[in-house]
Amino acid sequence: MNLPIIYHPDYVTPLPDAHRFPMPKFRLLYELLLSDGVADLQQFHAPEVPNQETIELVHTPDFVQAYLQGTLDAKAQRRIGLPWSPQLVNRTCTAVGGTILAAQMALNYGLACNTAGGTHHAFPSYGSGFCIFNDIAIATRVIQKLNLAQKILIVDLDVHQGDGTAFIFQDDDSVFTFSMHCEVNFPGTKQKSDLDLPLPLGMEDDAYLQTLAKYLPDLLADVNPDLVLYDAGVDTHIGDKLGKLALTDTGIYRREMQVLTTCIAGGYPVACVIGGGYADDMKSLVWRHSLLHRAASEVYRQFGL
């Protein structure tokens, strides 16, 4: 068996022209992985849409109901930043299902990657920053509820702090939240993760990777998780519109290899989500996101998973 990758055509839904959120990237990522021979069709697995009860393991019934039915007020909609539609509701829930499936498959096979996910700005009672339901948090709760794993480590390397995730698990010893992000960036008000590493503006590859290497191995040993959920945001790239760090493509690939090798060598299963990435040049952006799946495929082979 090769690396399990999660994808669904419903990961893409129409948005208004010139909207900042790069919705086509999900389909283009799937197509690039196939055309470059990173993956074949047999490696792709389609998620199911979780039911409302599953989403309410993390989110308040009032918020879930209002979002599903399209009755959120205008202010709450603006905070999310994506115009409501029934198609977007379906897309949101399908992507959550993708992260749940990636987590389940990671526990079975050692490593699995979603081609969406990383909606870490979603809080229990509201959405924010293009994030509606927190897929990482919901997948964590599902895995725990099914008794598939108890201790979860969330490694969030998106350029923005995983504020929603930090808030959701702030009083929960069974989940350790680690966020390494650009200090001076969205969200304006930071939450308290179990470990926050705020990085200076413009940090480059070597300094970034050395910082990560200083913390990740010890963190794995201290937390000893049953499962690692990895948010591999590529908005750390020097060319990202919303990023403010200065990683190169090579730096991002080295980061993915570093995270995955460190975890897998220690015997910790990893489920990956792609996180944020924003650029006018869609082709470059999709390439950056594909580095996760390229690295994961390599690690999967190296370790004979």
Salt bridges, closest charged atoms under 4 A:
ASP10 OD2 - HIS8 ND1 3.80
GLU31 OE2 - ARG27 NE 3.47
ASP36 OD2 - ARG294 NH2 2.72
ASP156 OD2 - HIS120 ND1 2.55
ASP158 OD1 - HIS120 NE2 3.67
ASP158 OD1 - HIS160 ND1 3.17
ASP163 OD1 - HIS121 ND1 2.70
ASP172 OD2 - ARG141 NH2 2.66
ASP206 OD1 - ARG254 NH1 3.15
ASP231 OD2 - HIS120 ND1 3.57
ASP235 OD2 - HIS160 ND1 3.28
ASP249 OD1 - HIS237 NE2 2.82
ASP249 OD1 - ARG288 NE 3.83
GLU256 OE1 - ARG255 NE 3.11
ASP280 OD1 - LYS241 NZ 2.93
GLU298 OE1 - ARG301 NH2 3.19
